[in-house]
């Protein structure tokens, strides 16, 4: 009897530890091909917890989102939840590679969510093929990141002037 209980406990431990091993980045082409849903999301506030249960190895963040654009997958879902490992800022747009079940988008890996900033407009990608849409959005993300890096470098230089030489 003790052996059976030990085996069950061991199996449950193994299952909980390996339930969500981090995935190796497969490359953008493969991620695009393997993602059943690709959307542009605008996060609202984090979704308040509805349970006191603790989920081991679960997603880091749970947000209510507005779906701004559907690039691939189910259309018609305007308000949903997004479970992700990437923290989101309200009023910023995000390119999300995910799966969707019952109005809940799941994007577990950190690379599955690409920040687009506040400058995204649907007209940027309207009527274009998926590959071109993705290219435009990546360019937008890189441009926003370059601006952020330049601002941070300027701030760093300003702060360094306060350090003794």
BELHULIN-V61535 format. One record per residue. PSI is psi in whole degrees, -180 to 180 (NA if undefined). OMEGA is omega in whole degrees, 0 to 359 (NA if undefined). D_CENTER is the distance of its C-alpha to the mean C-alpha in whole Angstrom. Layout:
BEGIN
psi->[PSI:PSI]
omega->[OMEGA:OMEGA]
d_center->[D_CENTER:D_CENTER]
END
This chain:
BEGIN
psi->[-45:-36:-41:-42:-42:-43:-43:-46:-42:-45:-43:-38:-46:-45:-44:-34:-39:7:-36:73:142:137:145:139:119:-7:152:-39:-45:-40:-42:-44:-37:-12:119:-25:131:119:165:123:145:109:148:-141:157:145:126:144:139:5:158:3:147:126:115:134:21:-179:153:-30:148:110:147:137:158:129:113:-38:146:115:-32:135:-156:125:159:-16:113:-38:131:-173:152:119:121:164:0:127:138:149:129:146:-1:148:151:137:125:125:115:179:158:129:120:44:14:116:138:119:82:-43:146:-33:-5:-6:121:118:132:-11:-163:-2:-2:135:139:-30:-22:-32:-3:132:4:154:158:-47:-41:-38:-48:-43:-46:-43:-39:-40:-44:-44:-43:-44:-44:-41:-40:-41:-43:-41:-44:-43:-42:-37:-41:-41:-41:-47:-42:-43:-38:-25:-20:-9:143:146:NA]
omega->[179:180:179:179:179:180:179:179:179:179:178:178:180:180:182:180:183:184:182:176:180:181:175:181:185:187:186:181:180:178:178:182:186:181:180:180:171:185:167:184:173:183:173:178:173:180:179:178:179:181:176:180:178:181:177:177:178:180:181:186:178:183:165:182:166:179:182:181:173:179:180:175:186:177:176:177:182:179:184:173:177:174:186:174:181:178:183:176:178:179:172:177:181:170:187:173:191:165:180:178:176:177:177:176:181:178:189:185:181:181:180:180:182:180:178:180:184:185:180:173:184:181:180:187:185:174:182:177:185:181:180:176:180:179:179:181:176:178:177:180:180:179:179:179:177:177:180:179:179:178:180:178:178:178:179:180:179:179:181:177:179:180:177:181:NA]
d_center->[45:43:42:40:39:38:36:34:33:32:30:28:27:26:24:22:22:21:19:16:16:14:14:15:13:15:15:14:17:17:13:14:17:15:12:14:12:11:11:10:9:11:11:14:15:13:15:18:19:21:23:24:23:21:19:19:16:14:10:10:9:10:10:13:12:14:13:15:15:15:15:16:16:18:19:20:17:17:16:14:12:8:8:5:6:5:7:8:11:13:15:12:11:7:8:6:7:8:11:13:16:18:16:13:10:8:5:7:7:6:7:5:3:6:8:11:13:16:18:16:19:19:22:21:20:22:24:23:22:19:19:21:18:15:18:18:15:14:18:16:14:16:19:17:16:20:21:19:21:24:24:23:26:28:28:28:31:33:32:34:37:37:38:41:42]
END
